[in-house]
Amino acid sequence: MSRPAAFFLAGSLLAAPAAGAADLLPTRQIALDLALDIARATLEACRKAGYNVSVVVTDRSGDPQVVLRDTLASRYTIEIAKGKAVAAVMGGVATSEFARNRADIKDTLNHVDGLLILAGALPIRAAGSLVGAVAVSGAPGGDKDEACARAGLESVQERLEFAE
């Protein structure tokens, strides 16, 4: 075997594991216990403010992991919160910010089934990775929904920052 061919073969063998390593990616998933703690703290924050709401916590794909509806919250608040959560996962920012940043297409996006660009949802990040979203519907205004969601996240902030 010629010297250049030997170097090529050796280089190919060394590169092969690197190519295969990209076939599967490690991901972070929010655990049910953490999602439930976020949902409960969010619901409690809204209760303290006098609001009957629904809270949805999703995973990184926007699939609901925890859904809580307070006793007097309208049944429609569940679907609204789900749509907000999907938007927060998709945009990676608070839905109020998403609505401001993409006002040019907000109305169009709101026609996409399962997506709702309204204030009231926040992405959940753990150790820098997007792991889900928390969304609220039922308070008298998206800013109040979002404030409850923020309180829920703040209640577990240390766990999120140091998540493994």
Phi and psi in radians as a Rosetta constraint file:
Dihedral C 1 N 2 CA 2 C 2 CIRCULARHARMONIC -1.248 0.35
Dihedral N 2 CA 2 C 2 N 3 CIRCULARHARMONIC 2.774 0.35
Dihedral C 2 N 3 CA 3 C 3 CIRCULARHARMONIC -1.073 0.35
Dihedral N 3 CA 3 C 3 N 4 CIRCULARHARMONIC -0.808 0.35
Dihedral C 3 N 4 CA 4 C 4 CIRCULARHARMONIC -1.070 0.35
Dihedral N 4 CA 4 C 4 N 5 CIRCULARHARMONIC -0.645 0.35
Dihedral C 4 N 5 CA 5 C 5 CIRCULARHARMONIC -1.158 0.35
Dihedral N 5 CA 5 C 5 N 6 CIRCULARHARMONIC -0.677 0.35
Dihedral C 5 N 6 CA 6 C 6 CIRCULARHARMONIC -1.121 0.35
Dihedral N 6 CA 6 C 6 N 7 CIRCULARHARMONIC -0.740 0.35
Dihedral C 6 N 7 CA 7 C 7 CIRCULARHARMONIC -1.122 0.35
Dihedral N 7 CA 7 C 7 N 8 CIRCULARHARMONIC -0.690 0.35
Dihedral C 7 N 8 CA 8 C 8 CIRCULARHARMONIC -1.103 0.35
Dihedral N 8 CA 8 C 8 N 9 CIRCULARHARMONIC -0.805 0.35
Dihedral C 8 N 9 CA 9 C 9 CIRCULARHARMONIC -1.083 0.35
Dihedral N 9 CA 9 C 9 N 10 CIRCULARHARMONIC -0.786 0.35
Dihedral C 9 N 10 CA 10 C 10 CIRCULARHARMONIC -1.098 0.35
Dihedral N 10 CA 10 C 10 N 11 CIRCULARHARMONIC -0.753 0.35
Dihedral C 10 N 11 CA 11 C 11 CIRCULARHARMONIC -1.110 0.35
Dihedral N 11 CA 11 C 11 N 12 CIRCULARHARMONIC -0.674 0.35
Dihedral C 11 N 12 CA 12 C 12 CIRCULARHARMONIC -1.121 0.35
Dihedral N 12 CA 12 C 12 N 13 CIRCULARHARMONIC -0.740 0.35
Dihedral C 12 N 13 CA 13 C 13 CIRCULARHARMONIC -1.144 0.35
Dihedral N 13 CA 13 C 13 N 14 CIRCULARHARMONIC -0.660 0.35
Dihedral C 13 N 14 CA 14 C 14 CIRCULARHARMONIC -1.230 0.35
Dihedral N 14 CA 14 C 14 N 15 CIRCULARHARMONIC -0.577 0.35
Dihedral C 14 N 15 CA 15 C 15 CIRCULARHARMONIC -1.378 0.35
Dihedral N 15 CA 15 C 15 N 16 CIRCULARHARMONIC -0.417 0.35
Dihedral C 15 N 16 CA 16 C 16 CIRCULARHARMONIC -0.997 0.35
Dihedral N 16 CA 16 C 16 N 17 CIRCULARHARMONIC -0.838 0.35
Dihedral C 16 N 17 CA 17 C 17 CIRCULARHARMONIC -1.082 0.35
Dihedral N 17 CA 17 C 17 N 18 CIRCULARHARMONIC -0.592 0.35
Dihedral C 17 N 18 CA 18 C 18 CIRCULARHARMONIC -1.141 0.35
Dihedral N 18 CA 18 C 18 N 19 CIRCULARHARMONIC -0.685 0.35
Dihedral C 18 N 19 CA 19 C 19 CIRCULARHARMONIC -1.157 0.35
Dihedral N 19 CA 19 C 19 N 20 CIRCULARHARMONIC -0.719 0.35
Dihedral C 19 N 20 CA 20 C 20 CIRCULARHARMONIC -1.214 0.35
Dihedral N 20 CA 20 C 20 N 21 CIRCULARHARMONIC -0.497 0.35
Dihedral C 20 N 21 CA 21 C 21 CIRCULARHARMONIC -1.109 0.35
Dihedral N 21 CA 21 C 21 N 22 CIRCULARHARMONIC -0.479 0.35
Dihedral C 21 N 22 CA 22 C 22 CIRCULARHARMONIC -1.419 0.35
Dihedral N 22 CA 22 C 22 N 23 CIRCULARHARMONIC -0.110 0.35
Dihedral C 22 N 23 CA 23 C 23 CIRCULARHARMONIC -1.230 0.35
Dihedral N 23 CA 23 C 23 N 24 CIRCULARHARMONIC -0.495 0.35
Dihedral C 23 N 24 CA 24 C 24 CIRCULARHARMONIC -2.221 0.35
Dihedral N 24 CA 24 C 24 N 25 CIRCULARHARMONIC 2.334 0.35
Dihedral C 24 N 25 CA 25 C 25 CIRCULARHARMONIC -1.983 0.35
Dihedral N 25 CA 25 C 25 N 26 CIRCULARHARMONIC 2.385 0.35
Dihedral C 25 N 26 CA 26 C 26 CIRCULARHARMONIC -1.299 0.35
Dihedral N 26 CA 26 C 26 N 27 CIRCULARHARMONIC 2.399 0.35
Dihedral C 26 N 27 CA 27 C 27 CIRCULARHARMONIC -2.250 0.35
Dihedral N 27 CA 27 C 27 N 28 CIRCULARHARMONIC 2.766 0.35
Dihedral C 27 N 28 CA 28 C 28 CIRCULARHARMONIC -1.830 0.35
Dihedral N 28 CA 28 C 28 N 29 CIRCULARHARMONIC 2.357 0.35
Dihedral C 28 N 29 CA 29 C 29 CIRCULARHARMONIC -2.102 0.35
Dihedral N 29 CA 29 C 29 N 30 CIRCULARHARMONIC 2.474 0.35
Dihedral C 29 N 30 CA 30 C 30 CIRCULARHARMONIC -1.316 0.35
Dihedral N 30 CA 30 C 30 N 31 CIRCULARHARMONIC 2.319 0.35
Dihedral C 30 N 31 CA 31 C 31 CIRCULARHARMONIC -1.361 0.35
Dihedral N 31 CA 31 C 31 N 32 CIRCULARHARMONIC 2.625 0.35
Dihedral C 31 N 32 CA 32 C 32 CIRCULARHARMONIC -1.004 0.35
Dihedral N 32 CA 32 C 32 N 33 CIRCULARHARMONIC -0.719 0.35
Dihedral C 32 N 33 CA 33 C 33 CIRCULARHARMONIC -1.059 0.35
Dihedral N 33 CA 33 C 33 N 34 CIRCULARHARMONIC -0.742 0.35
Dihedral C 33 N 34 CA 34 C 34 CIRCULARHARMONIC -1.184 0.35
Dihedral N 34 CA 34 C 34 N 35 CIRCULARHARMONIC -0.756 0.35
Dihedral C 34 N 35 CA 35 C 35 CIRCULARHARMONIC -1.053 0.35
Dihedral N 35 CA 35 C 35 N 36 CIRCULARHARMONIC -0.723 0.35
Dihedral C 35 N 36 CA 36 C 36 CIRCULARHARMONIC -1.171 0.35
Dihedral N 36 CA 36 C 36 N 37 CIRCULARHARMONIC -0.697 0.35
Dihedral C 36 N 37 CA 37 C 37 CIRCULARHARMONIC -1.104 0.35
Dihedral N 37 CA 37 C 37 N 38 CIRCULARHARMONIC -0.711 0.35
Dihedral C 37 N 38 CA 38 C 38 CIRCULARHARMONIC -1.110 0.35
Dihedral N 38 CA 38 C 38 N 39 CIRCULARHARMONIC -0.810 0.35
Dihedral C 38 N 39 CA 39 C 39 CIRCULARHARMONIC -1.080 0.35
Dihedral N 39 CA 39 C 39 N 40 CIRCULARHARMONIC -0.788 0.35
Dihedral C 39 N 40 CA 40 C 40 CIRCULARHARMONIC -1.114 0.35
Dihedral N 40 CA 40 C 40 N 41 CIRCULARHARMONIC -0.767 0.35
Dihedral C 40 N 41 CA 41 C 41 CIRCULARHARMONIC -1.148 0.35
Dihedral N 41 CA 41 C 41 N 42 CIRCULARHARMONIC -0.633 0.35
Dihedral C 41 N 42 CA 42 C 42 CIRCULARHARMONIC -1.155 0.35
Dihedral N 42 CA 42 C 42 N 43 CIRCULARHARMONIC -0.825 0.35
Dihedral C 42 N 43 CA 43 C 43 CIRCULARHARMONIC -1.061 0.35
Dihedral N 43 CA 43 C 43 N 44 CIRCULARHARMONIC -0.738 0.35
Dihedral C 43 N 44 CA 44 C 44 CIRCULARHARMONIC -1.116 0.35
Dihedral N 44 CA 44 C 44 N 45 CIRCULARHARMONIC -0.678 0.35
Dihedral C 44 N 45 CA 45 C 45 CIRCULARHARMONIC -1.077 0.35
Dihedral N 45 CA 45 C 45 N 46 CIRCULARHARMONIC -0.721 0.35
Dihedral C 45 N 46 CA 46 C 46 CIRCULARHARMONIC -1.212 0.35
Dihedral N 46 CA 46 C 46 N 47 CIRCULARHARMONIC -0.673 0.35
Dihedral C 46 N 47 CA 47 C 47 CIRCULARHARMONIC -1.053 0.35
Dihedral N 47 CA 47 C 47 N 48 CIRCULARHARMONIC -0.761 0.35
Dihedral C 47 N 48 CA 48 C 48 CIRCULARHARMONIC -1.057 0.35
Dihedral N 48 CA 48 C 48 N 49 CIRCULARHARMONIC -0.536 0.35
Dihedral C 48 N 49 CA 49 C 49 CIRCULARHARMONIC -1.503 0.35
Dihedral N 49 CA 49 C 49 N 50 CIRCULARHARMONIC -0.052 0.35
Dihedral C 49 N 50 CA 50 C 50 CIRCULARHARMONIC 1.554 0.35
Dihedral N 50 CA 50 C 50 N 51 CIRCULARHARMONIC 0.348 0.35
Dihedral C 50 N 51 CA 51 C 51 CIRCULARHARMONIC -1.884 0.35
Dihedral N 51 CA 51 C 51 N 52 CIRCULARHARMONIC 2.383 0.35
Dihedral C 51 N 52 CA 52 C 52 CIRCULARHARMONIC -1.719 0.35
Dihedral N 52 CA 52 C 52 N 53 CIRCULARHARMONIC 1.966 0.35
Dihedral C 52 N 53 CA 53 C 53 CIRCULARHARMONIC -2.340 0.35
Dihedral N 53 CA 53 C 53 N 54 CIRCULARHARMONIC 2.994 0.35
Dihedral C 53 N 54 CA 54 C 54 CIRCULARHARMONIC -1.961 0.35
Dihedral N 54 CA 54 C 54 N 55 CIRCULARHARMONIC 2.561 0.35
Dihedral C 54 N 55 CA 55 C 55 CIRCULARHARMONIC -2.196 0.35
Dihedral N 55 CA 55 C 55 N 56 CIRCULARHARMONIC 2.330 0.35
Dihedral C 55 N 56 CA 56 C 56 CIRCULARHARMONIC -2.178 0.35
Dihedral N 56 CA 56 C 56 N 57 CIRCULARHARMONIC 2.266 0.35
Dihedral C 56 N 57 CA 57 C 57 CIRCULARHARMONIC -2.014 0.35
Dihedral N 57 CA 57 C 57 N 58 CIRCULARHARMONIC 2.204 0.35
Dihedral C 57 N 58 CA 58 C 58 CIRCULARHARMONIC -1.951 0.35
Dihedral N 58 CA 58 C 58 N 59 CIRCULARHARMONIC 2.925 0.35
Dihedral C 58 N 59 CA 59 C 59 CIRCULARHARMONIC -1.499 0.35
Dihedral N 59 CA 59 C 59 N 60 CIRCULARHARMONIC -3.024 0.35
Dihedral C 59 N 60 CA 60 C 60 CIRCULARHARMONIC -1.155 0.35
Dihedral N 60 CA 60 C 60 N 61 CIRCULARHARMONIC -0.289 0.35
Dihedral C 60 N 61 CA 61 C 61 CIRCULARHARMONIC -1.623 0.35
Dihedral N 61 CA 61 C 61 N 62 CIRCULARHARMONIC -0.097 0.35
Dihedral C 61 N 62 CA 62 C 62 CIRCULARHARMONIC 1.560 0.35
Dihedral N 62 CA 62 C 62 N 63 CIRCULARHARMONIC 0.130 0.35
Dihedral C 62 N 63 CA 63 C 63 CIRCULARHARMONIC -1.450 0.35
Dihedral N 63 CA 63 C 63 N 64 CIRCULARHARMONIC 2.310 0.35
Dihedral C 63 N 64 CA 64 C 64 CIRCULARHARMONIC -1.050 0.35
Dihedral N 64 CA 64 C 64 N 65 CIRCULARHARMONIC 2.341 0.35
Dihedral C 64 N 65 CA 65 C 65 CIRCULARHARMONIC -1.926 0.35
Dihedral N 65 CA 65 C 65 N 66 CIRCULARHARMONIC -0.665 0.35
Dihedral C 65 N 66 CA 66 C 66 CIRCULARHARMONIC -2.379 0.35
Dihedral N 66 CA 66 C 66 N 67 CIRCULARHARMONIC 2.326 0.35
Dihedral C 66 N 67 CA 67 C 67 CIRCULARHARMONIC -2.269 0.35
Dihedral N 67 CA 67 C 67 N 68 CIRCULARHARMONIC 2.104 0.35
Dihedral C 67 N 68 CA 68 C 68 CIRCULARHARMONIC -2.152 0.35
Dihedral N 68 CA 68 C 68 N 69 CIRCULARHARMONIC 2.275 0.35
Dihedral C 68 N 69 CA 69 C 69 CIRCULARHARMONIC -2.121 0.35
Dihedral N 69 CA 69 C 69 N 70 CIRCULARHARMONIC 2.114 0.35
Dihedral C 69 N 70 CA 70 C 70 CIRCULARHARMONIC -1.124 0.35
Dihedral N 70 CA 70 C 70 N 71 CIRCULARHARMONIC 2.748 0.35
Dihedral C 70 N 71 CA 71 C 71 CIRCULARHARMONIC -0.903 0.35
Dihedral N 71 CA 71 C 71 N 72 CIRCULARHARMONIC -0.758 0.35
Dihedral C 71 N 72 CA 72 C 72 CIRCULARHARMONIC -1.760 0.35
Dihedral N 72 CA 72 C 72 N 73 CIRCULARHARMONIC 0.137 0.35
Dihedral C 72 N 73 CA 73 C 73 CIRCULARHARMONIC -1.314 0.35
Dihedral N 73 CA 73 C 73 N 74 CIRCULARHARMONIC 2.474 0.35
Dihedral C 73 N 74 CA 74 C 74 CIRCULARHARMONIC -1.078 0.35
Dihedral N 74 CA 74 C 74 N 75 CIRCULARHARMONIC 2.547 0.35
Dihedral C 74 N 75 CA 75 C 75 CIRCULARHARMONIC -1.086 0.35
Dihedral N 75 CA 75 C 75 N 76 CIRCULARHARMONIC -0.463 0.35
Dihedral C 75 N 76 CA 76 C 76 CIRCULARHARMONIC -1.238 0.35
Dihedral N 76 CA 76 C 76 N 77 CIRCULARHARMONIC -0.349 0.35
Dihedral C 76 N 77 CA 77 C 77 CIRCULARHARMONIC -1.137 0.35
Dihedral N 77 CA 77 C 77 N 78 CIRCULARHARMONIC -0.433 0.35
Dihedral C 77 N 78 CA 78 C 78 CIRCULARHARMONIC -1.131 0.35
Dihedral N 78 CA 78 C 78 N 79 CIRCULARHARMONIC -0.873 0.35
Dihedral C 78 N 79 CA 79 C 79 CIRCULARHARMONIC -1.139 0.35
Dihedral N 79 CA 79 C 79 N 80 CIRCULARHARMONIC -0.657 0.35
Dihedral C 79 N 80 CA 80 C 80 CIRCULARHARMONIC -1.121 0.35
Dihedral N 80 CA 80 C 80 N 81 CIRCULARHARMONIC -0.798 0.35
Dihedral C 80 N 81 CA 81 C 81 CIRCULARHARMONIC -1.096 0.35
Dihedral N 81 CA 81 C 81 N 82 CIRCULARHARMONIC -0.686 0.35
Dihedral C 81 N 82 CA 82 C 82 CIRCULARHARMONIC -1.037 0.35
Dihedral N 82 CA 82 C 82 N 83 CIRCULARHARMONIC -0.804 0.35
Dihedral C 82 N 83 CA 83 C 83 CIRCULARHARMONIC -1.104 0.35
Dihedral N 83 CA 83 C 83 N 84 CIRCULARHARMONIC -0.668 0.35
Dihedral C 83 N 84 CA 84 C 84 CIRCULARHARMONIC -1.139 0.35
Dihedral N 84 CA 84 C 84 N 85 CIRCULARHARMONIC -0.731 0.35
Dihedral C 84 N 85 CA 85 C 85 CIRCULARHARMONIC -1.089 0.35
Dihedral N 85 CA 85 C 85 N 86 CIRCULARHARMONIC -0.741 0.35
Dihedral C 85 N 86 CA 86 C 86 CIRCULARHARMONIC -1.056 0.35
Dihedral N 86 CA 86 C 86 N 87 CIRCULARHARMONIC -0.714 0.35
Dihedral C 86 N 87 CA 87 C 87 CIRCULARHARMONIC -1.124 0.35
Dihedral N 87 CA 87 C 87 N 88 CIRCULARHARMONIC -0.675 0.35
Dihedral C 87 N 88 CA 88 C 88 CIRCULARHARMONIC -1.157 0.35
Dihedral N 88 CA 88 C 88 N 89 CIRCULARHARMONIC -0.679 0.35
Dihedral C 88 N 89 CA 89 C 89 CIRCULARHARMONIC -1.164 0.35
Dihedral N 89 CA 89 C 89 N 90 CIRCULARHARMONIC -0.791 0.35
Dihedral C 89 N 90 CA 90 C 90 CIRCULARHARMONIC -1.096 0.35
Dihedral N 90 CA 90 C 90 N 91 CIRCULARHARMONIC -0.782 0.35
Dihedral C 90 N 91 CA 91 C 91 CIRCULARHARMONIC -1.477 0.35
Dihedral N 91 CA 91 C 91 N 92 CIRCULARHARMONIC -0.413 0.35
Dihedral C 91 N 92 CA 92 C 92 CIRCULARHARMONIC 1.264 0.35
Dihedral N 92 CA 92 C 92 N 93 CIRCULARHARMONIC 0.200 0.35
Dihedral C 92 N 93 CA 93 C 93 CIRCULARHARMONIC -2.407 0.35
Dihedral N 93 CA 93 C 93 N 94 CIRCULARHARMONIC 2.967 0.35
Dihedral C 93 N 94 CA 94 C 94 CIRCULARHARMONIC -0.972 0.35
Dihedral N 94 CA 94 C 94 N 95 CIRCULARHARMONIC 2.487 0.35
Dihedral C 94 N 95 CA 95 C 95 CIRCULARHARMONIC -1.156 0.35
Dihedral N 95 CA 95 C 95 N 96 CIRCULARHARMONIC -0.457 0.35
Dihedral C 95 N 96 CA 96 C 96 CIRCULARHARMONIC -1.125 0.35
Dihedral N 96 CA 96 C 96 N 97 CIRCULARHARMONIC -0.714 0.35
Dihedral C 96 N 97 CA 97 C 97 CIRCULARHARMONIC -1.196 0.35
Dihedral N 97 CA 97 C 97 N 98 CIRCULARHARMONIC -0.723 0.35
Dihedral C 97 N 98 CA 98 C 98 CIRCULARHARMONIC -1.030 0.35
Dihedral N 98 CA 98 C 98 N 99 CIRCULARHARMONIC -0.785 0.35
Dihedral C 98 N 99 CA 99 C 99 CIRCULARHARMONIC -1.082 0.35
Dihedral N 99 CA 99 C 99 N 100 CIRCULARHARMONIC -0.700 0.35
Dihedral C 99 N 100 CA 100 C 100 CIRCULARHARMONIC -1.198 0.35
Dihedral N 100 CA 100 C 100 N 101 CIRCULARHARMONIC -0.802 0.35
Dihedral C 100 N 101 CA 101 C 101 CIRCULARHARMONIC -1.183 0.35
Dihedral N 101 CA 101 C 101 N 102 CIRCULARHARMONIC -0.553 0.35
Dihedral C 101 N 102 CA 102 C 102 CIRCULARHARMONIC -2.098 0.35
Dihedral N 102 CA 102 C 102 N 103 CIRCULARHARMONIC 0.711 0.35
Dihedral C 102 N 103 CA 103 C 103 CIRCULARHARMONIC -1.006 0.35
Dihedral N 103 CA 103 C 103 N 104 CIRCULARHARMONIC -0.479 0.35
Dihedral C 103 N 104 CA 104 C 104 CIRCULARHARMONIC -1.138 0.35
Dihedral N 104 CA 104 C 104 N 105 CIRCULARHARMONIC -0.476 0.35
Dihedral C 104 N 105 CA 105 C 105 CIRCULARHARMONIC -2.164 0.35
Dihedral N 105 CA 105 C 105 N 106 CIRCULARHARMONIC 0.109 0.35
Dihedral C 105 N 106 CA 106 C 106 CIRCULARHARMONIC -0.976 0.35
Dihedral N 106 CA 106 C 106 N 107 CIRCULARHARMONIC -0.839 0.35
Dihedral C 106 N 107 CA 107 C 107 CIRCULARHARMONIC -1.100 0.35
Dihedral N 107 CA 107 C 107 N 108 CIRCULARHARMONIC -0.667 0.35
Dihedral C 107 N 108 CA 108 C 108 CIRCULARHARMONIC -1.151 0.35
Dihedral N 108 CA 108 C 108 N 109 CIRCULARHARMONIC -0.804 0.35
Dihedral C 108 N 109 CA 109 C 109 CIRCULARHARMONIC -1.101 0.35
Dihedral N 109 CA 109 C 109 N 110 CIRCULARHARMONIC -0.561 0.35
Dihedral C 109 N 110 CA 110 C 110 CIRCULARHARMONIC -1.191 0.35
Dihedral N 110 CA 110 C 110 N 111 CIRCULARHARMONIC -0.169 0.35
Dihedral C 110 N 111 CA 111 C 111 CIRCULARHARMONIC -1.593 0.35
Dihedral N 111 CA 111 C 111 N 112 CIRCULARHARMONIC -0.078 0.35
Dihedral C 111 N 112 CA 112 C 112 CIRCULARHARMONIC -1.377 0.35
Dihedral N 112 CA 112 C 112 N 113 CIRCULARHARMONIC 2.185 0.35
Dihedral C 112 N 113 CA 113 C 113 CIRCULARHARMONIC -1.003 0.35
Dihedral N 113 CA 113 C 113 N 114 CIRCULARHARMONIC 2.207 0.35
Dihedral C 113 N 114 CA 114 C 114 CIRCULARHARMONIC 1.538 0.35
Dihedral N 114 CA 114 C 114 N 115 CIRCULARHARMONIC 0.053 0.35
Dihedral C 114 N 115 CA 115 C 115 CIRCULARHARMONIC -2.141 0.35
Dihedral N 115 CA 115 C 115 N 116 CIRCULARHARMONIC 2.325 0.35
Dihedral C 115 N 116 CA 116 C 116 CIRCULARHARMONIC -2.469 0.35
Dihedral N 116 CA 116 C 116 N 117 CIRCULARHARMONIC 1.995 0.35
Dihedral C 116 N 117 CA 117 C 117 CIRCULARHARMONIC -1.635 0.35
Dihedral N 117 CA 117 C 117 N 118 CIRCULARHARMONIC 1.467 0.35
Dihedral C 117 N 118 CA 118 C 118 CIRCULARHARMONIC -2.399 0.35
Dihedral N 118 CA 118 C 118 N 119 CIRCULARHARMONIC 2.605 0.35
Dihedral C 118 N 119 CA 119 C 119 CIRCULARHARMONIC -1.043 0.35
Dihedral N 119 CA 119 C 119 N 120 CIRCULARHARMONIC 2.525 0.35
Dihedral C 119 N 120 CA 120 C 120 CIRCULARHARMONIC 2.366 0.35
Dihedral N 120 CA 120 C 120 N 121 CIRCULARHARMONIC 0.090 0.35
Dihedral C 120 N 121 CA 121 C 121 CIRCULARHARMONIC -2.362 0.35
Dihedral N 121 CA 121 C 121 N 122 CIRCULARHARMONIC 2.605 0.35
Dihedral C 121 N 122 CA 122 C 122 CIRCULARHARMONIC -2.301 0.35
Dihedral N 122 CA 122 C 122 N 123 CIRCULARHARMONIC 2.511 0.35
Dihedral C 122 N 123 CA 123 C 123 CIRCULARHARMONIC -1.249 0.35
Dihedral N 123 CA 123 C 123 N 124 CIRCULARHARMONIC 2.653 0.35
Dihedral C 123 N 124 CA 124 C 124 CIRCULARHARMONIC -1.886 0.35
Dihedral N 124 CA 124 C 124 N 125 CIRCULARHARMONIC 2.132 0.35
Dihedral C 124 N 125 CA 125 C 125 CIRCULARHARMONIC -2.047 0.35
Dihedral N 125 CA 125 C 125 N 126 CIRCULARHARMONIC 2.376 0.35
Dihedral C 125 N 126 CA 126 C 126 CIRCULARHARMONIC -2.192 0.35
Dihedral N 126 CA 126 C 126 N 127 CIRCULARHARMONIC 2.115 0.35
Dihedral C 126 N 127 CA 127 C 127 CIRCULARHARMONIC 0.879 0.35
Dihedral N 127 CA 127 C 127 N 128 CIRCULARHARMONIC 0.688 0.35
Dihedral C 127 N 128 CA 128 C 128 CIRCULARHARMONIC 1.515 0.35
Dihedral N 128 CA 128 C 128 N 129 CIRCULARHARMONIC -0.111 0.35
Dihedral C 128 N 129 CA 129 C 129 CIRCULARHARMONIC -1.810 0.35
Dihedral N 129 CA 129 C 129 N 130 CIRCULARHARMONIC 2.420 0.35
Dihedral C 129 N 130 CA 130 C 130 CIRCULARHARMONIC -1.240 0.35
Dihedral N 130 CA 130 C 130 N 131 CIRCULARHARMONIC 2.109 0.35
Dihedral C 130 N 131 CA 131 C 131 CIRCULARHARMONIC -2.093 0.35
Dihedral N 131 CA 131 C 131 N 132 CIRCULARHARMONIC -0.076 0.35
Dihedral C 131 N 132 CA 132 C 132 CIRCULARHARMONIC 2.847 0.35
Dihedral N 132 CA 132 C 132 N 133 CIRCULARHARMONIC -2.794 0.35
Dihedral C 132 N 133 CA 133 C 133 CIRCULARHARMONIC -2.630 0.35
Dihedral N 133 CA 133 C 133 N 134 CIRCULARHARMONIC 2.716 0.35
Dihedral C 133 N 134 CA 134 C 134 CIRCULARHARMONIC -2.147 0.35
Dihedral N 134 CA 134 C 134 N 135 CIRCULARHARMONIC 2.310 0.35
Dihedral C 134 N 135 CA 135 C 135 CIRCULARHARMONIC -2.355 0.35
Dihedral N 135 CA 135 C 135 N 136 CIRCULARHARMONIC 2.626 0.35
Dihedral C 135 N 136 CA 136 C 136 CIRCULARHARMONIC -2.313 0.35
Dihedral N 136 CA 136 C 136 N 137 CIRCULARHARMONIC 2.523 0.35
Dihedral C 136 N 137 CA 137 C 137 CIRCULARHARMONIC -2.513 0.35
Dihedral N 137 CA 137 C 137 N 138 CIRCULARHARMONIC 2.440 0.35
Dihedral C 137 N 138 CA 138 C 138 CIRCULARHARMONIC 2.245 0.35
Dihedral N 138 CA 138 C 138 N 139 CIRCULARHARMONIC -0.365 0.35
Dihedral C 138 N 139 CA 139 C 139 CIRCULARHARMONIC -1.280 0.35
Dihedral N 139 CA 139 C 139 N 140 CIRCULARHARMONIC 2.814 0.35
Dihedral C 139 N 140 CA 140 C 140 CIRCULARHARMONIC -1.358 0.35
Dihedral N 140 CA 140 C 140 N 141 CIRCULARHARMONIC 1.151 0.35
Dihedral C 140 N 141 CA 141 C 141 CIRCULARHARMONIC 2.312 0.35
Dihedral N 141 CA 141 C 141 N 142 CIRCULARHARMONIC 2.472 0.35
Dihedral C 141 N 142 CA 142 C 142 CIRCULARHARMONIC -1.070 0.35
Dihedral N 142 CA 142 C 142 N 143 CIRCULARHARMONIC -0.539 0.35
Dihedral C 142 N 143 CA 143 C 143 CIRCULARHARMONIC -1.123 0.35
Dihedral N 143 CA 143 C 143 N 144 CIRCULARHARMONIC -0.616 0.35
Dihedral C 143 N 144 CA 144 C 144 CIRCULARHARMONIC -1.293 0.35
Dihedral N 144 CA 144 C 144 N 145 CIRCULARHARMONIC -0.672 0.35
Dihedral C 144 N 145 CA 145 C 145 CIRCULARHARMONIC -0.992 0.35
Dihedral N 145 CA 145 C 145 N 146 CIRCULARHARMONIC -0.824 0.35
Dihedral C 145 N 146 CA 146 C 146 CIRCULARHARMONIC -1.150 0.35
Dihedral N 146 CA 146 C 146 N 147 CIRCULARHARMONIC -0.629 0.35
Dihedral C 146 N 147 CA 147 C 147 CIRCULARHARMONIC -1.108 0.35
Dihedral N 147 CA 147 C 147 N 148 CIRCULARHARMONIC -0.681 0.35
Dihedral C 147 N 148 CA 148 C 148 CIRCULARHARMONIC -1.142 0.35
Dihedral N 148 CA 148 C 148 N 149 CIRCULARHARMONIC -0.754 0.35
Dihedral C 148 N 149 CA 149 C 149 CIRCULARHARMONIC -1.066 0.35
Dihedral N 149 CA 149 C 149 N 150 CIRCULARHARMONIC -0.719 0.35
Dihedral C 149 N 150 CA 150 C 150 CIRCULARHARMONIC -1.107 0.35
Dihedral N 150 CA 150 C 150 N 151 CIRCULARHARMONIC -0.721 0.35
Dihedral C 150 N 151 CA 151 C 151 CIRCULARHARMONIC -1.093 0.35
Dihedral N 151 CA 151 C 151 N 152 CIRCULARHARMONIC -0.690 0.35
Dihedral C 151 N 152 CA 152 C 152 CIRCULARHARMONIC -1.085 0.35
Dihedral N 152 CA 152 C 152 N 153 CIRCULARHARMONIC -0.754 0.35
Dihedral C 152 N 153 CA 153 C 153 CIRCULARHARMONIC -1.174 0.35
Dihedral N 153 CA 153 C 153 N 154 CIRCULARHARMONIC -0.714 0.35
Dihedral C 153 N 154 CA 154 C 154 CIRCULARHARMONIC -1.088 0.35
Dihedral N 154 CA 154 C 154 N 155 CIRCULARHARMONIC -0.504 0.35
Dihedral C 154 N 155 CA 155 C 155 CIRCULARHARMONIC -1.185 0.35
Dihedral N 155 CA 155 C 155 N 156 CIRCULARHARMONIC -0.335 0.35
Dihedral C 155 N 156 CA 156 C 156 CIRCULARHARMONIC -2.142 0.35
Dihedral N 156 CA 156 C 156 N 157 CIRCULARHARMONIC 0.302 0.35
Dihedral C 156 N 157 CA 157 C 157 CIRCULARHARMONIC -0.955 0.35
Dihedral N 157 CA 157 C 157 N 158 CIRCULARHARMONIC -0.762 0.35
Dihedral C 157 N 158 CA 158 C 158 CIRCULARHARMONIC -1.108 0.35
Dihedral N 158 CA 158 C 158 N 159 CIRCULARHARMONIC -0.702 0.35
Dihedral C 158 N 159 CA 159 C 159 CIRCULARHARMONIC -1.099 0.35
Dihedral N 159 CA 159 C 159 N 160 CIRCULARHARMONIC -0.662 0.35
Dihedral C 159 N 160 CA 160 C 160 CIRCULARHARMONIC -1.207 0.35
Dihedral N 160 CA 160 C 160 N 161 CIRCULARHARMONIC -0.730 0.35
Dihedral C 160 N 161 CA 161 C 161 CIRCULARHARMONIC -1.149 0.35
Dihedral N 161 CA 161 C 161 N 162 CIRCULARHARMONIC -0.602 0.35
Dihedral C 161 N 162 CA 162 C 162 CIRCULARHARMONIC -1.917 0.35
Dihedral N 162 CA 162 C 162 N 163 CIRCULARHARMONIC 0.386 0.35
Dihedral C 162 N 163 CA 163 C 163 CIRCULARHARMONIC -1.122 0.35
Dihedral N 163 CA 163 C 163 N 164 CIRCULARHARMONIC 2.501 0.35
